[in-house]
Amino acid sequence: MPVVRSHHKLFFENPDTAVRISRDINTIISGITNDILRECPSLVADVSAGRAPRSALETVIIKDIDLHRYHMGTDRDELIRKIMDFMFGYGLLQPYIDDEDITDIDGTSYDQFVIKRHGVRSKIPVSFGSEKIFDTYCKLVAIRNGGILNENDSHCRVTDEKNRLRINVSIKPRNISSPAISIRKHRKNSYTIDDLKRLGMLDGEVAALLRDLAASDASILFCGKGAAGKTTLMRAFINILPEMERVLIVESDAEIYPDKPYCIEQRIKKKNEGGRPVTLKDLVLDGLTMSLDTYCVGEITGDEAWEFVKAAFSGHRGIATTHSESAEDAFGRLLTLSKGANIGESEKTIKEVLGRSIDVIFYLKEFRVVEVLEVLGYDGQADRFVYKRLYPADRG
């Protein structure tokens, strides 16, 4: 019976052993990959990043094949190729990674996957065969993109900048049941304002408003729930800013990928990356020395909120996204995050600064702009922000 070819031939003393080892190829590939991730995860990350040659990893794979005497009835070179494809492609999810119209790929079990296309979620026929194979796949995706995922660190968020992916993965013991993966995709060819109009995110009135705002120095806040289209719209807006406008873009994970020239793109430095961690707050604060026209925060989620608001208050244009339930709720969100920074300012002062820093708020829902408010200021006596509805236009 043929065996995987090596520098020497492998033989089995017992035919039952050969039958037992002749398992499904996906199981064998997963087993070899899992061995390598356990023994030398940094090598996988280094090869993925181009810091080490693929031949170094192939040597480790050969040793594992020979050690476990894997029988596949095929050439060892073919098995190595399949393992490398599993390690550095996206396997069963690759067709959905390649589809430019898909924005999200989510798996909650080895055989439960959905995608989101133009804001609409639908099932896809994907199955990894077993929870064990899916667990190995999740670890692999995290580790090769510079993350850590094991029993002690069972949640990880990483970025695949080459494919413009933000990947969130979790396994046991954090997950009670199956491993889970969430992939947010960003187009390699960004949507233009006209593209978004054609897709129904906005109409001619909103498109014209965006172009007018880009030509001004207005500070803009894009808000809505997760996956509402905030980043997609903000990217399109950045790309129509005046060519010579100098923009600092700061993010937790790379997501914006502007086409506009004269943009400085920076991201935070996480604890597991070594050295002193760098936060979004640090990046916004450091931007004050960069002779900027515009600050852009990919997503405001913490104490960077106050630094962003102060930058917009100091005469710079500010552009950001944040989560909120409505356009009017956006300032409540920024207020809460700003107070969390222990800045020592009164709530009234924060509200006054907010009311003078942000000019327009766009609220998106299910990949569509549903409301646009102009911020007229903060009424201290009534303790409320004053808005003018720009869209849908207040005909009264």
Residue pairs with C-beta under 8 A, 6 or more apart in sequence:
1 15
1 18
1 71
1 73
2 73
2 74
3 9
3 10
3 11
3 12
3 18
3 69
3 71
3 72
3 73
4 10
4 65
4 70
4 71
4 72
4 74
4 75
4 76
4 79
5 75
5 76
5 77
6 62
6 65
6 66
6 76
10 66
10 69
10 71
12 18
12 21
12 69
12 71
18 71
21 68
21 69
21 70
21 71
22 71
22 72
22 73
24 129
25 72
25 82
26 128
26 129
26 133
27 129
27 130
27 132
27 133
28 70
28 72
28 79
29 79
29 82
29 83
29 86
30 86
30 132
30 133
30 136
30 137
31 68
31 136
32 61
32 64
32 65
32 68
32 70
32 83
33 83
33 86
33 87
33 136
33 140
34 136
34 139
35 64
36 43
36 44
36 57
36 60
36 61
36 64
37 44
37 136
37 139
37 140
37 143
39 60
40 60
41 143
41 148
43 52
43 56
43 57
43 60
44 57
44 87
44 140
44 143
44 144
45 143
45 144
45 145
45 146
46 52
47 53
47 54
47 56
47 57
47 88
47 144
48 88
48 144
48 145
49 146
54 84
57 84
57 87
58 80
58 84
61 80
61 83
61 84
62 76
62 80
65 76
65 79
65 80
70 79
72 78
72 79
85 91
86 137
86 140
87 140
87 144
88 144
90 97
90 141
91 137
92 126
92 127
92 128
93 105
93 113
93 126
93 183
96 102
96 105
96 115
96 124
97 105
97 163
97 165
97 183
97 185
99 117
100 187
100 188
100 189
101 117
101 118
102 115
102 116
102 117
102 185
103 116
103 117
103 118
103 119
103 184
103 185
103 227
103 232
104 115
104 116
104 121
104 182
104 183
104 184
104 185
104 227
105 113
105 114
105 115
105 181
105 182
105 183
105 185
106 113
106 114
106 115
106 116
106 180
106 181
106 182
106 183
107 113
107 126
107 134
107 180
107 181
107 182
108 178
108 180
109 131
109 134
109 177
109 178
109 180
110 127
110 128
110 129
110 130
110 131
110 133
110 134
110 178
110 179
111 126
111 127
111 128
112 178
113 123
113 124
113 126
114 121
114 122
114 123
114 124
115 121
115 122
115 124
116 122
116 227
118 199
118 200
118 367
119 227
119 228
119 229
119 366
119 367
119 368
128 134
128 137
131 178
131 179
134 178
134 179
135 171
135 172
135 179
137 181
138 149
138 169
138 170
138 171
138 179
138 180
138 181
139 149
139 150
139 169
139 171
141 158
141 167
141 169
141 181
142 148
142 149
142 156
142 158
142 167
142 169
143 149
145 158
145 159
145 160
145 167
146 158
146 273
147 156
147 157
147 158
147 169
147 272
148 156
148 272
149 155
149 156
149 169
149 171
151 172
151 173
154 170
154 171
154 172
154 173
154 174
154 175
155 168
155 169
155 170
155 171
155 174
156 168
156 169
156 170
157 166
157 167
157 168
157 169
157 253
158 166
158 167
158 169
158 253
159 165
159 166
159 167
159 253
159 254
159 255
159 267
160 167
161 254
163 185
164 185
164 186
164 187
164 188
164 254
164 255
164 257
165 183
165 184
165 185
165 186
166 183
166 184
166 186
166 253
166 254
166 255
167 181
167 182
167 183
167 184
168 181
168 182
168 183
168 184
169 179
169 180
169 181
169 182
170 179
170 180
171 179
172 179
184 227
184 255
186 231
186 235
186 255
186 256
186 257
190 235
190 236
190 239
190 257
190 258
190 259
191 199
191 232
191 235
191 236
192 236
192 239
193 202
193 207
193 210
193 211
193 236
193 237
193 240
194 207
195 236
196 202
196 207
196 232
196 233
196 236
197 203
197 204
197 207
199 367
200 367
200 368
201 229
201 232
201 233
201 364
201 367
201 368
201 369
202 210
202 233
202 368
202 369
205 391
205 393
206 369
206 372
206 391
209 372
209 390
209 391
210 236
210 237
210 240
211 240
213 220
213 237
213 359
213 360
214 237
214 240
214 241
214 242
215 242
217 293
217 317
218 317
218 359
218 360
219 312
219 316
219 317
219 318
219 319
219 357
219 358
219 359
219 360
220 234
220 237
220 318
220 319
220 320
220 358
220 359
220 360
220 361
220 362
221 318
221 319
221 320
221 321
221 322
221 330
221 334
221 358
221 360
221 361
221 362
222 230
222 231
222 233
222 234
222 237
222 319
222 320
222 321
222 322
222 361
222 362
222 364
223 230
223 321
223 322
223 323
223 324
223 327
223 329
223 330
223 333
223 361
223 362
223 363
223 364
224 230
224 323
224 324
224 363
224 364
224 365
225 323
225 325
225 365
226 323
228 364
228 365
228 366
228 367
229 364
229 366
229 367
229 368
230 299
230 321
230 364
231 255
231 256
231 298
231 299
231 321
232 367
233 362
233 364
233 369
234 256
234 296
234 319
234 320
234 321
235 256
235 257
235 258
237 319
238 247
238 249
238 256
238 258
238 260
238 263
238 296
238 319
239 258
239 259
239 260
240 260
241 247
241 260
241 294
243 260
243 261
243 262
244 262
245 260
245 262
245 293
245 294
245 317
246 262
246 263
246 264
246 290
246 291
246 292
246 293
246 294
247 258
247 260
247 262
247 263
247 264
247 292
247 293
247 294
247 295
247 296
248 263
248 264
248 266
248 283
248 287
248 290
248 292
248 294
248 295
248 296
249 256
249 258
249 263
249 264
249 265
249 266
249 296
249 298
250 266
250 267
250 268
250 280
250 283
250 284
250 287
250 295
250 296
250 297
250 298
250 304
251 265
251 266
251 267
251 268
251 280
251 297
251 298
251 299
252 267
252 268
252 280
252 298
252 299
252 301
253 267
253 298
254 265
254 267
255 298
255 299
256 265
256 296
256 298
258 265
264 290
264 292
266 283
267 283
268 277
268 278
268 279
268 280
268 282
268 283
269 275
269 276
269 277
269 278
270 277
271 277
279 302
279 303
279 304
280 297
280 300
280 301
280 302
280 304
281 302
281 303
281 304
281 307
281 341
283 304
284 295
284 297
284 304
284 307
284 308
284 311
285 307
287 295
287 311
288 311
292 316
293 316
293 317
294 316
294 317
294 318
294 319
295 308
295 311
295 312
295 316
295 317
295 318
295 319
295 320
296 318
296 319
296 320
297 304
297 308
297 318
297 319
297 320
297 321
298 320
298 321
299 320
299 321
299 322
299 323
300 308
300 320
300 321
300 322
300 333
300 334
300 337
301 322
301 323
301 337
302 337
302 340
303 337
303 338
303 340
303 341
304 337
305 322
305 334
305 337
305 338
305 340
305 341
306 337
306 338
306 341
306 343
306 350
308 318
308 320
309 318
309 334
309 338
309 350
309 353
309 354
309 357
309 358
310 353
310 357
311 318
312 318
312 357
312 358
313 353
313 356
313 357
318 357
318 358
322 330
322 333
322 334
322 337
323 333
324 330
324 332
324 333
324 363
326 363
326 371
327 361
327 362
327 363
327 371
327 372
327 373
327 387
328 373
328 385
328 387
330 361
330 363
331 351
331 354
331 355
331 358
331 361
331 385
334 354
335 347
335 350
335 351
335 354
338 350
338 354
339 347
339 350
343 350
345 353
348 380
348 383
351 378
351 380
351 383
351 385
352 378
352 380
354 378
354 385
355 375
355 376
355 377
355 378
355 385
355 386
356 377
356 378
358 375
359 374
359 375
360 372
360 373
360 374
360 375
360 390
361 372
361 373
361 375
361 387
362 369
362 371
362 372
363 369
363 370
363 371
363 372
363 373
364 370
369 391
371 389
371 391
371 392
372 389
372 390
372 391
373 387
373 388
373 389
373 390
374 387
374 388
374 389
374 390
375 385
375 386
375 387
376 386
376 387
376 388
377 385
377 386
378 384
378 385
378 386
379 385
379 386
388 394
